[in-house]
Structure formats: C-alpha cells, structure tokens
Amino acid sequence: MVKILLLSDTHGYIDDAICKHAAEADEVWHAGDIGSVNVYDTLEAIKPIRAVYGNIDGREIRTICPENQVFECEKKKVWITHIGGYPPNYNPTLKRLLQQTKPDIFICGHSHILKVIFDKELNLLHINPGAAGKQGLHSVRTMVRFQIDGSDIKNMDVIQLGKRGEI
C-alpha cells in the first residue's frame, strides 16, 4: 500500500501545512506549476516526489521535471500532466494518447478547480487536486490524499488548506 499526497499549482508557495501532509505520505505527486525549485527541493527532502512541469514553470524546473509522467504504482498505471482538460473534453492529441496508453488514473492541474471524475469512456479515474498555492482564481487551497493498495484506490480525502488569501 502506498499513501499519496497529490497537489498542483503551488506557484512557488509552500508552507508548514503542505509539508506536514507531505510527511504523512509515502510519495508526493505534483501536477505542475511548481513555481520554484525551492518548492520541489523542499518536498523532495521530505518524501520521494513525482512531478511534472506546468505552463508557468521556467527552464530550471523543466530540467528537473518532464511534461508527462507515466508510471506504475502498485497495480495502477498513472499518468500525470499539467494541462489535461476534463472528460470528455480532452484535446484530440491527448485523448488519442490516453486511449493508447490506457492509464487507470489520469492526473492534471492547471484549472485550480478540484475535481475527481470517473471517465467511463476511457475507463480511468481523472483527478485534479485544485491549487495548493496562493495565486489564481481559486478561493480555497486544496490537495488530495489517497492510498493505492494493489489494484484498489482507497481512503481518498480532500485536504483544505484555508482560503487563498490567509497566511
């Protein structure tokens, strides 16, 4: 069993609350717009991290993180990217790649909107953890934690980190 902390759109912001939840996980997954190497390094010092770059990430982050990560966790195939859309409105190229790759879990960020949707057409769980940072249109900072146990996804929770403007 692997305990996952999933976050996105930190935009260079990290605080004790994010770090506390990272310490409770086995792995941290970041769906892009990390914003600074400091955020990546801080998370990596706490737990193993799998991350992708987002549209605001510069060259420094892009040399550390790929645009897409496709990997196995327990018995689940996972795909993480930053800009992914939502079922069924993926861009045609991405949809074709998802059909070919057949991930069990598809994770993206970018919209700052927390959504967990089962895509019946592609037979995958689509997760966007919202935004953990303070920049953007979201009003509440969010992350998602869950467990992958063999072929089961269990104990999924939304973590609310407070309003975007709170310190």
Kinemage of the C-alpha trace (Angstrom):
@kinemage 1
@onewidth
@group {chain A} dominant
@subgroup {mainchain}
@vectorlist {calphas} color= white
{ca met a 1} P 0.000 0.000 0.000
{ca val a 2} L 1.264 3.461 -0.958
{ca lys a 3} L -0.025 6.679 0.645
{ca ile a 4} L -0.077 9.534 -1.871
{ca leu a 5} L -0.261 13.289 -1.368
{ca leu a 6} L -1.342 14.924 -4.640
{ca leu a 7} L -1.007 18.636 -5.196
{ca ser a 8} L -0.740 21.132 -8.009
{ca asp a 9} L -0.367 24.802 -8.757
{ca thr a 10} L 1.778 25.841 -5.817
{ca his a 11} L 3.137 28.736 -7.923
{ca gly a 12} L 6.254 28.991 -5.764
{ca tyr a 13} L 4.411 28.781 -2.436
{ca ile a 14} L 4.992 26.165 0.248
{ca asp a 15} L 4.098 26.280 3.928
{ca asp a 16} L 4.167 24.130 7.052
{ca ala a 17} L 0.713 22.672 6.341
{ca ile a 18} L 1.800 21.322 2.942
{ca cys a 19} L 4.997 19.950 4.497
{ca lys a 20} L 3.090 18.299 7.358
{ca his a 21} L 0.811 16.443 4.954
{ca ala a 22} L 3.783 15.504 2.757
{ca ala a 23} L 5.488 13.944 5.796
{ca glu a 24} L 2.440 11.736 6.372
{ca ala a 25} L 2.542 10.347 2.810
{ca asp a 26} L 4.806 7.747 1.233
{ca glu a 27} L 5.084 9.727 -2.025
{ca val a 28} L 4.248 13.268 -3.136
{ca trp a 29} L 2.880 13.808 -6.636
{ca his a 30} L 2.828 17.347 -8.073
{ca ala a 31} L 0.795 18.092 -11.210
{ca gly a 32} L 2.716 21.167 -12.336
{ca asp a 33} L 3.032 24.914 -11.936
{ca ile a 34} L 5.502 24.222 -9.159
{ca gly a 35} L 6.779 27.765 -9.475
{ca ser a 36} L 10.224 27.440 -7.921
{ca val a 37} L 12.953 24.907 -7.356
{ca asn a 38} L 12.636 25.674 -3.631
{ca val a 39} L 9.148 24.090 -3.591
{ca tyr a 40} L 10.414 20.992 -5.409
{ca asp a 41} L 13.521 20.683 -3.203
{ca thr a 42} L 11.510 21.160 0.000
{ca leu a 43} L 9.066 18.418 -0.961
{ca glu a 44} L 11.840 16.112 -2.188
{ca ala a 45} L 13.643 16.496 1.154
{ca ile a 46} L 10.506 15.221 2.905
{ca lys a 47} L 9.396 12.318 0.663
{ca pro a 48} L 10.023 10.935 -2.820
{ca ile a 49} L 8.377 13.211 -5.373
{ca arg a 50} L 6.993 12.641 -8.850
{ca ala a 51} L 6.336 15.937 -10.585
{ca val a 52} L 5.686 17.450 -13.990
{ca tyr a 53} L 6.292 20.995 -15.137
{ca gly a 54} L 3.433 23.361 -15.815
{ca asn a 55} L 2.951 26.317 -18.123
{ca ile a 56} L 4.389 28.843 -15.631
{ca asp a 57} L 7.471 26.761 -14.819
{ca gly a 58} L 10.738 28.027 -16.209
{ca arg a 59} L 13.826 26.286 -17.505
{ca glu a 60} L 15.116 25.334 -14.064
{ca ile a 61} L 12.009 23.288 -13.217
{ca arg a 62} L 11.781 21.941 -16.775
{ca thr a 63} L 15.281 20.466 -16.471
{ca ile a 64} L 14.195 18.565 -13.331
{ca cys a 65} L 10.640 17.568 -14.293
{ca pro a 66} L 9.174 16.172 -17.519
{ca glu a 67} L 5.986 17.370 -19.191
{ca asn a 68} L 4.344 13.980 -18.580
{ca gln a 69} L 4.986 11.117 -16.186
{ca val a 70} L 3.574 7.670 -16.873
{ca phe a 71} L 4.394 5.016 -14.283
{ca glu a 72} L 3.069 2.095 -12.276
{ca cys a 73} L 2.132 2.443 -8.612
{ca glu a 74} L 1.172 -0.868 -7.068
{ca lys a 75} L -1.101 -2.328 -9.793
{ca lys a 76} L -2.291 1.007 -11.194
{ca lys a 77} L -0.923 2.777 -14.262
{ca val a 78} L -0.741 6.525 -13.580
{ca trp a 79} L -0.351 9.435 -15.980
{ca ile a 80} L 0.422 12.920 -14.626
{ca thr a 81} L 0.497 16.052 -16.785
{ca his a 82} L -0.294 19.698 -16.112
{ca ile a 83} L -2.836 20.702 -18.753
{ca gly a 84} L -5.232 17.838 -19.327
{ca gly a 85} L -8.796 19.054 -19.643
{ca tyr a 86} L -11.726 17.078 -18.284
{ca pro a 87} L -13.722 14.123 -19.519
{ca pro a 88} L -14.863 14.061 -22.264
{ca asn a 89} L -13.271 17.353 -23.375
{ca tyr a 90} L -9.612 16.409 -23.705
{ca asn a 91} L -7.727 17.853 -26.639
{ca pro a 92} L -7.703 15.341 -29.529
{ca thr a 93} L -3.974 14.554 -29.264
{ca leu a 94} L -4.171 13.894 -25.533
{ca lys a 95} L -7.306 11.795 -25.907
{ca arg a 96} L -5.591 9.624 -28.519
{ca leu a 97} L -2.580 9.159 -26.215
{ca leu a 98} L -4.836 8.251 -23.294
{ca gln a 99} L -6.622 5.692 -25.484
{ca gln a 100} L -3.251 4.176 -26.458
{ca thr a 101} L -1.634 4.265 -23.009
{ca lys a 102} L -4.742 3.228 -21.041
{ca pro a 103} L -3.862 4.658 -17.615
{ca asp a 104} L -6.026 3.730 -14.639
{ca ile a 105} L -5.514 7.165 -13.093
{ca phe a 106} L -5.111 10.422 -15.041
{ca ile a 107} L -3.955 13.435 -13.040
{ca cys a 108} L -3.701 17.054 -14.128
{ca gly a 109} L -3.695 20.523 -12.613
{ca his a 110} L -3.849 23.926 -14.327
{ca ser a 111} L -7.513 24.875 -13.790
{ca his a 112} L -7.195 25.349 -9.987
{ca ile a 113} L -10.538 23.514 -9.789
{ca leu a 114} L -10.683 20.417 -7.607
{ca lys a 115} L -12.380 17.570 -9.470
{ca val a 116} L -12.461 13.816 -9.148
{ca ile a 117} L -14.348 12.210 -12.038
{ca phe a 118} L -14.566 8.662 -13.303
{ca asp a 119} L -14.270 8.751 -17.101
{ca lys a 120} L -16.471 5.864 -18.272
{ca glu a 121} L -15.417 6.211 -21.910
{ca leu a 122} L -11.683 5.837 -21.183
{ca asn a 123} L -12.183 3.738 -18.026
{ca leu a 124} L -9.952 5.892 -15.848
{ca leu a 125} L -10.135 7.982 -12.699
{ca his a 126} L -9.491 11.639 -13.502
{ca ile a 127} L -8.130 13.712 -10.594
{ca asn a 128} L -7.356 17.414 -10.398
{ca pro a 129} L -6.320 18.349 -6.836
{ca gly a 130} L -7.135 22.026 -7.253
{ca ala a 131} L -4.440 24.516 -6.230
{ca ala a 132} L -2.264 24.445 -3.112
{ca gly a 133} L -0.715 27.847 -3.763
{ca lys a 134} L -1.954 31.381 -3.254
{ca gln a 135} L -2.015 32.656 -6.848
{ca gly a 136} L -5.030 32.202 -9.096
{ca leu a 137} L -8.800 32.400 -9.082
{ca his a 138} L -9.450 29.609 -6.581
{ca ser a 139} L -10.813 30.678 -3.217
{ca val a 140} L -9.736 27.662 -1.102
{ca arg a 141} L -6.323 25.993 -1.315
{ca thr a 142} L -6.708 22.227 -1.756
{ca met a 143} L -4.773 18.975 -2.118
{ca val a 144} L -5.893 15.341 -2.306
{ca arg a 145} L -4.597 12.345 -0.396
{ca phe a 146} L -5.371 8.718 -1.116
{ca gln a 147} L -3.940 5.233 -0.965
{ca ile a 148} L -3.205 2.763 -3.715
{ca asp a 149} L -3.374 -0.786 -2.416
{ca gly a 150} L -2.735 -3.272 -5.201
{ca ser a 151} L -5.473 -2.525 -7.710
{ca asp a 152} L -7.611 -0.540 -5.231
{ca ile a 153} L -7.755 3.215 -4.692
{ca lys a 154} L -8.813 3.828 -1.100
{ca asn a 155} L -9.354 6.484 1.550
{ca met a 156} L -9.435 9.485 -0.785
{ca asp a 157} L -9.731 12.773 1.095
{ca val a 158} L -9.721 16.415 0.098
{ca ile a 159} L -7.388 18.493 2.229
{ca gln a 160} L -8.454 22.123 2.574
{ca leu a 161} L -5.572 24.411 3.475
{ca gly a 162} L -7.601 27.535 4.085
{ca lys a 163} L -8.604 30.467 1.961
{ca arg a 164} L -6.172 31.592 -0.700
{ca gly a 165} L -5.534 34.937 0.981
{ca glu a 166} L -4.967 33.591 4.504
{ca ile a 167} L -1.464 33.361 5.905
